[in-house]
Amino acid sequence: MEERLPEREVPHEPDGVEEAPAGAAAPAEKHGADEWHSEVLAGSSWFGDEQDAGGKKRSSKGRRAGDRGTGWGSGRGSGRSGRGAAGRGGPLPDGPDADSPAAAAPEADPESVARAICLRLLTMAPKTRAQLAEALRKRDVPDEAAGKVLDRFVELGLINDEAFAEAWVDSRHHGRGLAKRALAAELRHRGVDTDTVKDAVERLDSDQEAETARRLVDRKLSSTRSLDPQTRTRRLAGMLARKGYSSGLAYRVIREALEQEGIDLDDDFS
């Protein structure tokens, strides 16, 4: 007959205190859950000590287990409902409530708004005065405030259309092989005045422009060798035309390149 061992007596714990299994979140107590929740949201030293002692944050599995007992998960659920309200036309979840003091605060100074917009745009990339003025108009900044801020930025050297145009010409010509005509069109599109555009593009002399055209043709020439000379010429001329080169310069450069391959073009071909 098998002898049964007596059942081990489990020590009695005081009321309201239970020993949680290892790795599980502490059960929520009616009188303690609110205090624990408040400490977490307030970023208390207790929460920081718990993270340090564990060496890392609690896993998502453990966090979900704790959420059910503490109400933390219900807070995240309310955030989702807030996003849904925003999608239906309600206030953004991170914006002020309609009846809060923040919603009744006075509007920002237009000049301060204009300065912030200009600084942010200039941080991303150089801009002309016309580009910044257009950005301020789209954001409904009053013209008077916008003019004062733009004038001040010009005085400080933060806006310099001459330097912008020169840098643009150097970058786009050497990087993309654009000719004077294409460069001038791009600068005018960005609001640079005619005189500044002319001064910037004239920094490219005719010899430099022709040399860049030759490099462009040489780079493209090998991919057209299976075509007849007339088709090759049309394709190469179209490529140069899109980059702003005149038809006369384009035909001269293309003819020189084809002659080096032993191909003669008709003099009247264009």
N, C-alpha and C positions, 0 to 999 in steps of 0.2 A: 504494500500500500504506500502510495506516494505521500510523502510528508509535505504539507503546505506551510510555507513560511508565513509568519504573521505580517499583516499589512503594515507598511511603514507609516507612521503617524506624520502627517504634514503639519509643520508649525503654523500656528494661527497668526495671520497678519492683522495689524490694526485695521479698523474700518476705513475704507476710502483709499487703501494702499495695496496695490497688487504688484507682484514682481513680473515684469514683462519679459518675454523670451528674448534672447540675444539677437540683435539686428532688427528687432521690431520697434516701431515708433511707440512712444508712451501713449496709453489710452487717454482719451479726453475725459476729464472730470468736470462735473458741472460747475464746480467753484474754481477750478484751476485752468480750464481751457482758455478762457478769456484773457487771463494774465499772461499765459504762454504766447498766445496769438499777439498780444500787444507788444511783448518784448521782441518778437521776431520782426514785426513791422517797424518797430522803432530802431532796429539795428543795435540791440543791447549788447553789452560786453559778454553776457552769457552765451549768446548765439555765436559771437566770434570765438570764445573759448572752446565751444563745442566743435567748431570747424577745425581749430588748431589741434585739438586733441585727437581728432579722427584722422588728421593728415590730409583730408580732402572732403569735399562736400558730400552730403548724403546722396546715395544713388536715387535715380528717379523712382525706382520701385519702392524704396523705403519712404521717399517723400510722398508718394501717392498713398501709402498706408497711413502715414501721419496726417495727411490732409483730411482723410475721412473722419478722423477723430477730433481735429482741431478747428475745422472750419476754414482752413487755408485754401482748400480746393474750391469751396464755395465762393471765395473772393475772386479766384481766377475765372470761375464761371460767370460772375457778374461782369468781368472785363469783356468776356466774349459777347455777352448781351449788349454791352455798351458799344462794341464795334458794330453789332447788327443795327443798333439804333442809329449810328452814324451813317451806315449804308442806306437807311431809310430816310435820310434827311435830317436826323436828329443832331444834337451837338456832338462834336468830337469827344472821345473819352478823356483826352488829355487837355481839353480846353476848359475855361472857366464856366461854372454854372451861370445861367441867365440872371439869377438873383444874387450872385456873389459880389463882394466888393471889387474883385478883379474885373468883372464884366462892366462895372460902372466907372472904371478908371478913365482918365482923359486920354485922348488920342495922342500918339507920339508926335514930336515936333517934326514937321516935314523935312527940314534940313538934316536932322539926325537920320531920318529914314533914307534920304537921298545919299548921305555919306556912307551908310552901311551897305546900300545896294552897290554903289560904285566900288567900294573897297572889295566887296565879295567878288564882283565881276573881274576886277583887275588882278585879283589873286589867282584866278583861274587862267587868264590869258590876257595879253595886252589888248587894249581897246582904243578906238578913236573916240574923239569927243562926240561925234554924231552917233556912234553906237551906244554910248552911255546915255546920251540924251533920249534916244529912242527907248531904251530900257526903262528909264524913269517915267516916260510918258505912258508906257504900258502898265506901270504900277500906280498910275494916277497921282504922281507927285506933282504939285503945282509948278507951273513954269518958272515963277519967280524964285522959289526955293531951289529948283533944279539948276537954274542959271547961276545962282550964287555959289553952289557947291562945285559946279563944273569950272567956274572961273578960278575958284580957290585951288582946285586940283591942277589946273594949268599953271598957276603961279608956283606951286610946289614941285612941278615937274612930273607929277603922277600921270598927267595927260600930255602927250607930245606927239602930235600927228606927223611932224617931220621925221622924228626918229622912228616912228611906227612904219612910215612909208619906206624909208631906206632899209630897215630890217626886213620888211616884207619882200622888197625887190630882191635883195641878196638871197633870202631863204628860198623863195619860189623859183628864182632863175636857176640857182645851182642845184636845188633839190628836185624840181619838176621840169626844168628846161623850158620854162615859159618865156616868151618873147615880150618885147615892150608893149605891144598892143594888148595882149592878154593881161599883163601886169597892171596896166593903166585901168583896164576895165574892172579888175578886182578892187583896186584902191578906190575908184569912184563909187563902186557899190557899197563900200564901207564908209562912205561919207567924207573922204579926203578931198579937199578943194583942188581945183584944176591946177593952180600954180605949184602946189606941193607935189601933186602927181607928176607933173612934167619934170620938176627938178629931180625926183627920185628915179624915174625911168631913164632919164638922160645919163645917169651914171653908168649905164650899159652902152658901150660903144658898138659900132656896127661890126667890127672885127670879132669882138667877144660873142655877139649874137650869132654870127655866121659859124663860129667854131662850135658853139653849143648845138646848132642845127646839124652840123656834120656828125657830132657824137650821137645824136638821136637817130640819124639815118643809119649809121654804122651798126648801132645796136639792133635795129629792126631789119636790116638788109638780109641777114641770113635766113630769116623765117619766110622770105618771099621768093627764094630762088627757084621754087617749083612753078612760078607763075611767069607769064609772058612779060616782056619789058613794059608794055603800056599799062598792064594791070599793076605791076609793081610800082610804077611811077605814080599812078593814081592813089594807091594806098599810102605810099610814103608822103605824098603831097597832102593828103587828107590829114594824116597824123600831124604834120607840121602846121597846117592851117588851124587845127584845133588848139594848138599851143600858141597861136598868135603870130606866126611867121608869114610874111608876105609871099604871094605866089611866085614873084620873081626870084627871091632868095631861095625858096623851096626848090624850084625847078633847077636852079643852078647847082645847088648842093647835091640833088639827086642825080643829075647828069654826070657830075664829077665822080660820084660813087659808082655808078654803073659803068662808066668808061674804064675804071680801074679793073672791072671784071671783063673787059673786052666787049662791052655792049654799047653800040652807038645809037642814040636816039635821034629821031628826025628833028631838025631845027625848028620846024613849025609845030611840033607837038606841045600841047599844053593841057 
